[in-house]
Each structure stands twice: as C-alpha cells, then as structure tokens.
Amino acid sequence: LQVASGSLSETVKGGAAAAERDLDRTPNCLCVFDIDRTLTGKQGDTQNCPMNAVTSMWDDGYGGGNATLSPMVVTGIRNTFCDKCYLGICSAGIGNGVGSEWNNYILNHVMRGTVQDAFIRQNPHHYNRYSWGESVHSPYVLGQPDTLKQNSVELIRQWYGRHGVQIDAEEVYFFGDRLENMKPFAEKGMNSRQVSCYSRDPIVRKMPGMVGYCGGAPSEIVRVKGNFECIDQDDLDEAS
C-alpha cells in the first residue's frame, strides 16, 4: 500500500477539523433540577438508599435533617450529559434558605459542569445568587409552586438568552421527583422527566408515592425529548 506524502496527516487534520465543526453545530442545552428528593434523598437514610451520602449540613426539606445527596449528585452532574449543558434550579422548596451553608453548597459544589463552569468564569457576578418564583435574575430559582415550574424554567431560558446564550425550548430538560410537574412542560415545548422512580416516599403528606425517596439516579438523567412520568420509564432501556 502506497500513501502519497503528506496525505495521511492531511486526512487526520481534516477529520479533526470536521469534528470541531460538528461540535460547534451542537445546539446549546439547559438542564434544570428540582432540589428536594431530586438533588437530595431522604435525610440521613443510607440503609434504604446505599448510594446516597449524608452531609453535616442541615436541610429543612420535608421535615428536616442532615442534607443527604442523591445518587446523581454523589456521582456528579459532570458524569451525565448535563456536563455539556447550562444548568439551573427550579424548586418549590428553599433548601435551608438563601445564605445557608447547604444552599451555598448546592451552588458551589452541585451545580457544576464543564459548560456551566465556563459560563461562571465569564459571568462571575451571576455566581452564587438565587431567584424567587417568577422574578428570575439568575438560573437558580426557589419558591416556585408545583404545576407552575415550567413558567420559571422558561424565564431561566430567557435569562440565559439575555446573557448571550441562545437555547431552544426543545433543548431544555427538567428533572424532578413529583408527577404533577411533568406534563405542564409540554405547554412550553420543553422536556421533563420524573426521577426517583424506583424509590418513592411511603409517608410524606399522607399520600404514598407523592414524592421521591432516594432522589435522582444517574440513569434517569438522559437527553431524551418528551415529557416522562415514572410510568414511562421503559424508554430508559432505549436511551442507555
């Protein structure tokens, strides 16, 4: 086999350039997470949730206790497709309150990924700042009621747009543990997925299964378009 001088290196360089162009064409994406029983699990319970990790920080959610990281957070957002997306929070709860050790930990250590870290370096004045409800001046929203989270997530998408990051609605992915928050995202043309599907709380608010228990699992954080409830989770076999 004879190869003309320089042709192999030129082919390699051409392939690398094509790969870079493909990367440039990849649309921006946005991953938004609920806090309670999505980023967290039942406080203090690693017997029923052996993949969770208990911290020394207080978390007021669902009766309170030591903040306990869900399997997804233990593994890290960096190890999901969301590493390559912009990040946000939309929670009905407030963690342990703005300025608390736990809330600061969420922003400093949980909401981290390659794309988000680069954005923070370019926009440091937006770092470590929460918003409330539909008054959105950062991508981290607390106190937005269930069934209305799609409104705040749309405002987060628009907020990124005002800061130079254009994200199509169809490239927004919301992850949360409560059933009633999934289908409303279809109204905005955004994607949503219920998590903690294999561990549901049997006690909270006397409505068994209303909320998650161990929290989000890495296998549930997938880039699949649509609005998925736990009953739809067979699609994960196709995504994996």
C-alpha positions, 0 to 999 in steps of 0.5 A, spaced: 500 500 500 502 506 497 500 513 501 502 519 497 506 524 502 503 528 506 496 525 505 495 521 511 496 527 516 492 531 511 486 526 512 487 526 520 487 534 520 481 534 516 477 529 520 479 533 526 477 539 523 470 536 521 469 534 528 470 541 531 465 543 526 460 538 528 461 540 535 460 547 534 453 545 530 451 542 537 445 546 539 446 549 546 442 545 552 439 547 559 438 542 564 434 544 570 433 540 577 428 540 582 432 540 589 428 536 594 428 528 593 431 530 586 438 533 588 437 530 595 434 523 598 431 522 604 435 525 610 440 521 613 437 514 610 443 510 607 440 503 609 434 504 604 438 508 599 446 505 599 448 510 594 446 516 597 451 520 602 449 524 608 452 531 609 453 535 616 449 540 613 442 541 615 436 541 610 429 543 612 426 539 606 420 535 608 421 535 615 428 536 616 435 533 617 442 532 615 442 534 607 443 527 604 445 527 596 442 523 591 445 518 587 446 523 581 449 528 585 454 523 589 456 521 582 456 528 579 452 532 574 459 532 570 458 524 569 451 525 565 450 529 559 448 535 563 456 536 563 455 539 556 449 543 558 447 550 562 444 548 568 439 551 573 434 550 579 427 550 579 424 548 586 418 549 590 422 548 596 428 553 599 433 548 601 435 551 608 434 558 605 438 563 601 445 564 605 445 557 608 451 553 608 447 547 604 444 552 599 451 555 598 453 548 597 448 546 592 451 552 588 458 551 589 459 544 589 452 541 585 451 545 580 457 544 576 459 542 569 464 543 564 459 548 560 456 551 566 463 552 569 465 556 563 459 560 563 461 562 571 468 564 569 465 569 564 459 571 568 462 571 575 457 576 578 451 571 576 455 566 581 452 564 587 445 568 587 438 565 587 431 567 584 424 567 587 418 564 583 417 568 577 422 574 578 428 570 575 435 574 575 439 568 575 438 560 573 437 558 580 430 559 582 426 557 589 419 558 591 416 556 585 409 552 586 408 545 583 404 545 576 407 552 575 415 550 574 415 550 567 413 558 567 420 559 571 424 554 567 422 558 561 424 565 564 431 561 566 431 560 558 430 567 557 435 569 562 440 565 559 438 568 552 439 575 555 446 573 557 448 571 550 446 564 550 441 562 545 437 555 547 431 552 544 425 550 548 426 543 545 433 543 548 431 544 555 430 538 560 427 538 567 428 533 572 424 532 578 421 527 583 413 529 583 408 527 577 404 533 577 410 537 574 411 533 568 406 534 563 405 542 564 412 542 560 409 540 554 405 547 554 412 550 553 415 545 548 420 543 553 422 536 556 421 533 563 422 527 566 420 524 573 426 521 577 426 517 583 422 512 580 424 506 583 424 509 590 418 513 592 416 516 599 411 511 603 409 517 608 410 524 606 403 528 606 399 522 607 399 520 600 404 514 598 408 515 592 407 523 592 414 524 592 421 521 591 425 517 596 432 516 594 432 522 589 435 522 582 439 516 579 444 517 574 440 513 569 434 517 569 438 523 567 438 522 559 437 527 553 431 524 551 425 529 548 418 528 551 415 529 557 416 522 562 412 520 568 415 514 572 410 510 568 414 511 562 420 509 564 421 503 559 424 508 554 430 508 559 432 501 556 432 505 549 436 511 551 442 507 555 
